[in-house]
């Protein structure tokens, strides 16, 4: 149940299920990102043993905030962690939370009927070098390197699905905080900063944590990246295109099966990414004032890769014969044979008018 909130007239239906992940009773603490209507939320959860039959031996609470954007939420993680501990030890004392709200209010629009006038909340569809510093506060240091370490070469499979704006659902048992970061990292794979790209395709939206209460809203989504702790989602195939169970990436769609195979161009990209990471680590050691972080490198690596693909596709679509050859594929950093299916899906998804003349070796 929602025990206390400000402002009091805001619609918080279902937020109690979003701010406390299913299965959290098994862990001591966690944090959780989620969406609630047009807003993003961050909640910190804690679980304290108590000598009380009424509370069945444990007191569990979450303290959270809602904002139109998630990029600033990470700033308040420490405050929320302290407050949830305070609420467990001294239930019913809300003065610090009220003071925090008075200090920060104005970001959230409250009251019935005003939701429709809100600007839509989008994840950045394009990202430029000068915009990027604004996003650094979104994630802790090491978030991207953990993502690369966890998925290895499979980040290239996730990259293709993210670029195609597929519905990606990541399953993991609690704690769910680190899995919310995987959702964020997945969205970072799909940035394009070329004008005229992405106008016909849905935004790559991070939904962060979802549970069974979100099934209705997920049914109408054509593209999202989300995570869940509820295994029942695996059976609900109509809700997702790609299901990620720990490091196992799978899809039930036959036409997407070829995208699950790592090819030589994927391995080359992965090698290049790691090479650049090593060079960055070396340069940080020898030049103390040289301070780009791994997060910048990761985002820009995929941004440049995506721009190169779409730049080539746009140039070919503007040419007289509109013919995309194996040479073009190699120039884009793709495998002419291994990425043939991916290219066809990409052309269809983005509505780019070119003719693919790469022979399929499987067919006479």
C-alpha positions in Angstrom: 0.0 0.0 0.0 1.0 3.6 -0.5 1.6 4.9 3.0 2.3 8.6 2.4 2.8 10.9 -0.6 3.1 14.5 -1.8 1.3 16.0 -3.7 -1.7 14.1 -2.4 -3.9 14.6 -5.5 -1.6 12.7 -7.9 -2.6 9.4 -9.4 -0.4 6.7 -7.9 -2.4 3.7 -8.8 -0.2 0.7 -9.1 3.0 2.5 -8.0 3.3 0.3 -4.9 3.9 -2.7 -7.2 6.4 -0.8 -9.3 8.5 0.5 -6.4 8.8 -2.9 -4.7 9.9 -5.6 -7.1 8.3 -9.0 -6.9 10.5 -11.3 -4.9 12.2 -8.4 -2.9 11.3 -10.1 0.4 14.3 -12.4 -0.2 16.9 -9.5 -0.2 17.9 -6.8 2.2 18.0 -3.8 -0.1 17.6 -2.7 -3.7 16.9 0.2 -6.0 14.4 0.3 -8.8 13.7 2.4 -11.9 10.2 2.3 -13.4 7.7 4.3 -15.5 4.3 5.6 -14.2 2.3 7.2 -17.0 4.4 10.0 -18.5 6.8 9.9 -15.5 9.9 8.0 -14.5 10.4 6.8 -11.0 13.3 5.8 -8.8 12.6 4.0 -5.5 15.0 2.6 -2.9 13.8 -0.6 -1.0 15.0 -1.9 2.3 14.0 -4.9 4.4 14.5 -5.0 8.2 13.9 -7.9 10.6 11.5 -6.9 13.4 10.3 -8.7 16.5 6.6 -8.4 15.6 4.0 -11.1 14.8 1.8 -8.5 13.2 4.5 -7.7 10.6 5.5 -11.3 10.3 9.0 -10.7 11.4 10.0 -8.3 8.7 9.3 -4.6 7.9 9.7 -3.7 4.2 9.4 -0.3 2.7 10.3 1.7 -0.4 10.8 5.4 -0.7 10.6 6.8 -4.2 10.3 9.9 -6.4 8.7 10.6 -9.8 10.0 13.0 -12.5 9.2 13.7 -16.1 12.8 12.6 -16.9 15.0 9.9 -15.5 18.3 11.6 -16.2 18.3 13.5 -12.9 16.9 10.7 -10.7 20.3 9.2 -9.9 21.3 12.3 -8.0 18.8 11.5 -5.3 19.7 7.8 -4.8 21.7 8.5 -1.6 18.9 10.6 -0.1 16.3 7.8 -0.9 18.6 5.1 0.6 18.9 7.1 3.8 15.2 7.9 4.0 14.0 4.3 3.5 16.3 3.3 6.4 14.9 6.2 8.5 11.3 5.1 7.6 12.0 1.5 8.8 13.6 2.6 12.1 11.1 5.5 12.8 7.9 4.8 10.9 5.5 7.7 10.4 8.1 10.5 10.5 7.8 12.3 7.1 9.3 15.7 7.8 12.5 15.1 5.8 10.5 13.8 2.8 8.1 16.8 3.0 11.1 19.2 3.1 12.6 17.5 0.1 9.4 17.8 -1.9 9.0 21.5 -1.0 12.6 22.1 -2.2 12.3 20.1 -5.5 8.6 20.5 -6.4 7.6 22.2 -9.7 9.2 19.4 -11.7 6.1 17.2 -11.4 2.8 18.4 -12.7 0.0 17.3 -10.4 -3.8 17.3 -10.4 -6.4 15.6 -12.5 -6.8 16.6 -16.2 -3.4 18.2 -16.5 -1.6 15.0 -17.6 -2.9 15.4 -21.2 -1.2 18.8 -21.6 2.2 17.4 -20.6 4.9 17.1 -23.3 5.6 13.5 -24.2 8.5 12.0 -22.4 10.9 10.5 -24.9 14.2 8.8 -24.5 16.8 10.8 -26.5 16.2 9.7 -30.1 19.5 11.3 -31.2 22.5 12.2 -29.2 25.3 14.6 -30.0 28.7 15.1 -28.4 27.7 18.4 -26.9 24.5 16.8 -25.4 26.2 13.8 -23.8 27.5 15.4 -20.6 23.9 16.0 -19.5 23.5 12.2 -19.3 26.5 11.3 -17.2 24.5 11.6 -14.0 22.1 8.9 -15.2 24.4 6.0 -14.3 27.2 5.2 -11.9 30.7 4.7 -13.1 31.3 1.2 -14.4 27.7 0.7 -15.5 28.7 0.2 -19.1 31.7 -1.9 -18.4 29.6 -4.3 -16.3 27.1 -4.5 -19.2 29.9 -5.4 -21.6 31.4 -7.9 -19.1 28.1 -9.5 -18.5 26.9 -9.9 -22.1 30.3 -10.1 -23.9 29.9 -10.5 -27.7 26.1 -10.8 -27.2 25.9 -7.0 -26.9 26.1 -7.0 -30.7 22.9 -9.2 -30.9 21.2 -6.8 -28.5 22.5 -3.8 -30.6 20.7 -5.2 -33.7 17.4 -5.8 -31.9 17.6 -2.3 -30.2 18.3 -0.7 -33.6 15.3 -2.5 -35.1 13.2 -1.2 -32.2 12.1 -4.6 -31.1 10.3 -5.2 -27.7 13.1 -6.4 -25.5 12.3 -7.9 -22.1 15.1 -8.8 -19.6 14.4 -11.3 -16.9 16.4 -11.6 -13.7 15.6 -12.5 -10.1 16.1 -9.6 -7.5 18.0 -7.5 -6.9 16.7 -5.6 -9.9 18.7 -2.3 -9.7 21.6 -3.5 -11.7 19.1 -5.0 -14.3 17.5 -1.5 -14.7 21.0 -0.3 -15.7 21.1 -3.1 -18.4 17.8 -1.6 -19.8 19.5 1.8 -19.9 22.6 0.4 -21.6 20.5 -1.4 -24.2 18.8 1.9 -25.1 22.3 3.5 -25.5 23.0 1.0 -28.3 20.4 2.5 -30.6 21.3 6.2 -30.9 21.4 7.9 -34.3 22.3 11.5 -34.8 21.6 11.9 -38.5 18.7 14.2 -39.5 15.9 12.4 -41.3 16.5 9.1 -39.5 14.0 7.7 -37.1 11.0 9.8 -38.1 9.0 6.8 -39.2 10.1 4.5 -36.4 9.0 4.5 -32.7 11.2 5.8 -30.0 13.4 3.2 -28.2 11.7 3.6 -24.8 13.2 2.4 -21.5 10.3 1.1 -19.4 12.7 -0.2 -16.7 11.0 -2.5 -14.2 7.6 -4.0 -15.2 5.4 -6.6 -13.5 2.0 -8.3 -14.2 0.2 -5.0 -13.4 1.8 -3.6 -16.6 0.6 -6.3 -18.9 -2.2 -4.1 -20.3 0.0 -1.2 -21.1 2.7 -3.4 -22.7 0.1 -5.0 -25.0 -0.2 -1.8 -26.9 3.6 -0.9 -27.1 5.3 -1.6 -30.4 8.8 -0.9 -29.0 10.3 -0.9 -25.5 13.2 -2.2 -23.4 12.2 -3.4 -19.9 13.1 -5.8 -17.1 11.1 -8.0 -14.8 11.6 -10.4 -11.9 8.5 -12.3 -12.8 9.1 -15.6 -14.7 5.5 -15.7 -15.9 6.3 -13.1 -18.6 8.3 -15.8 -20.5 5.0 -17.5 -21.4 3.4 -14.3 -22.6 5.1 -14.3 -25.9 2.7 -11.8 -27.4 4.2 -9.1 -25.1 7.8 -9.3 -26.4 10.0 -10.0 -29.4 13.2 -10.7 -27.5 13.5 -12.4 -24.1 16.8 -12.2 -22.2 17.2 -14.6 -19.3 20.6 -13.8 -17.7 23.0 -14.0 -20.6 20.7 -16.1 -22.8 19.2 -13.9 -25.6 16.3 -15.6 -27.4 13.4 -14.9 -29.7 10.3 -16.9 -30.6 10.0 -15.2 -34.1 11.4 -17.4 -36.9 12.4 -14.4 -39.0 14.5 -13.0 -36.2 16.4 -16.3 -35.5 19.3 -15.4 -37.9 20.0 -12.3 -35.8 21.0 -14.5 -32.8 24.1 -15.8 -34.6 27.4 -13.9 -33.9 29.2 -13.4 -37.3 32.7 -12.3 -38.2 31.8 -8.6 -38.5 30.3 -8.7 -34.9 33.5 -10.2 -33.6 35.5 -7.5 -35.3 33.3 -4.8 -33.8 33.6 -6.4 -30.3 37.4 -6.6 -30.8 37.5 -2.9 -31.8 35.4 -1.9 -28.8 37.7 -3.7 -26.4 40.7 -2.3 -28.1 39.4 1.2 -27.6 38.6 0.5 -24.0 42.1 -0.7 -23.4 43.5 2.4 -25.1 41.3 4.6 -22.9 42.5 2.8 -19.7 46.1 3.3 -20.8 45.6 7.0 -21.6 43.9 7.6 -18.2 47.0 6.1 -16.6 49.6 8.2 -18.5 47.6 11.5 -18.7 46.0 12.5 -15.5 44.1 15.4 -16.9 42.7 13.3 -19.8 39.3 12.4 -18.4 36.8 10.9 -20.9 35.1 8.0 -19.2 34.2 4.5 -20.5 30.5 5.6 -20.7 31.4 8.2 -23.3 33.4 5.7 -25.3 30.6 3.1 -25.3 27.9 5.5 -26.4 30.0 7.1 -29.1 31.2 3.8 -30.4 27.7 2.7 -31.2 26.5 6.1 -32.2 29.3 6.3 -34.9 28.6 2.7 -36.0 24.9 3.5 -36.4 25.6 6.8 -38.2 27.9 5.0 -40.6 25.2 2.5 -41.5 22.5 5.1 -42.0 24.7 7.5 -43.9 25.5 4.7 -46.4 21.9 3.7 -46.7 20.8 7.3 -47.3 23.5 7.8 -49.9 22.5 4.6 -51.7 18.8 5.4 -51.6 19.6 8.8 -53.2 21.6 7.3 -56.0 20.2 6.5 -59.4 20.2 2.7 -59.2 19.5 2.4 -55.4 21.6 -0.8 -55.3 23.1 -2.0 -52.0 26.1 -4.3 -52.6 28.3 -6.6 -50.5 30.9 -3.8 -50.7 28.5 -1.3 -49.1 27.7 -3.9 -46.3 31.5 -4.3 -45.6 31.9 -0.5 -45.6 29.2 -0.2 -43.0 31.0 -2.7 -40.8 28.5 -5.5 -41.5 28.9 -9.1 -42.8 27.4 -9.3 -46.3 26.1 -12.8 -45.7 25.7 -13.0 -41.9 23.9 -9.6 -41.7 21.7 -10.0 -44.8 18.6 -10.7 -42.7 19.4 -7.8 -40.3 19.8 -5.4 -43.3 16.5 -6.5 -44.8 14.8 -5.9 -41.5 16.5 -2.5 -41.1 15.4 -1.3 -44.5 11.9 -2.3 -43.8 11.8 -0.9 -40.3 13.1 2.5 -41.3 11.4 2.7 -44.7 14.6 3.1 -46.7 14.1 2.5 -50.4 17.2 0.5 -51.6 17.6 -2.8 -53.4 19.7 -5.4 -51.7 21.8 -7.4 -54.2 23.8 -9.6 -51.9 23.4 -13.2 -53.0 22.0 -15.5 -50.4 24.3 -18.6 -50.5 21.6 -20.8 -49.1 19.3 -20.4 -52.1 20.1 -21.3 -55.8 
